[in-house]
Amino acid sequence: MQQEWNIKSRSAVCVATGRPFVEGEIFHTALFHTAEGFQRQDLSEEAWTIRSADPTAERPFSSWRSKFEPPAPPPKETLRRDDAEGMLRRLVEENDPAHTNARYLLAVMLERKRVLRPQPSAESGTLIYERVGTGEIFIISDPDLSLSDLEKVQIEVSALLTGLAEPLPSTTRDPAASVDQGATASGSSPEEPGSAESA
């Protein structure tokens, strides 16, 4: 089975020429489907132009232009696992299908906060995000949530962000009670999932 949940790190060199990128240089990122999952290639402007002119070259699943920034220095403190980004990274690493909806909602939260930048995707149902600053790529499945699903997922994410080992049990209850429970878990109303990030 193809690995769907990946974080792809940005390269510091052009994959075609081996030349290191310099700060401020425009380069191209391309994603390809392979038997092992998604493969990322970072190419200089010149290498991308040559590749694009080759009619036999494989067409990428997704591609975009970026300005190269040197890797940021490591953070002074380890990334917290109970904030939205830390939780998303943990769920991506675990690759549990039960958390498909939670991964999606966390990615949307981080997009709204301009931590993740959406990139083009050639396939409906698959979202490509680039982490601002580091250039890492997050590949997220879009579960096409309905409004009726949203409250349950917000409660699940609130539970995860407050350190619960498992999401709250899914039972039939009064809608008002569900809202109260979500507010208790996150310290705020589930109508505003982003507010749980500071928990």
Number of C-alpha atoms within 10 A of each C-alpha: 6 10 11 16 22 18 18 17 15 18 18 17 17 21 15 14 11 11 12 12 20 14 11 11 12 16 21 20 21 17 20 15 14 10 9 10 13 18 15 19 19 24 26 23 15 15 16 18 12 10 16 13 9 10 8 8 10 10 14 16 15 17 18 13 15 13 14 21 16 14 13 8 7 7 7 6 6 8 12 10 15 21 18 27 20 17 22 24 20 14 19 21 12 11 16 11 12 10 18 18 23 24 29 20 25 25 26 19 21 19 17 12 11 12 17 23 19 17 14 13 18 12 10 8 11 14 18 20 23 21 20 13 13 15 22 17 23 24 22 22 17 15 14 10 12 8 8 8 11 15 18 22 24 25 28 24 31 33 22 23 24 17 15 14 9 10 19 18 9 9 8 7 8 8 10 9 10 17 19 13 18 25 18 15 24 24 15 18 19 27 14 12 22 19 16 25 20 12 15
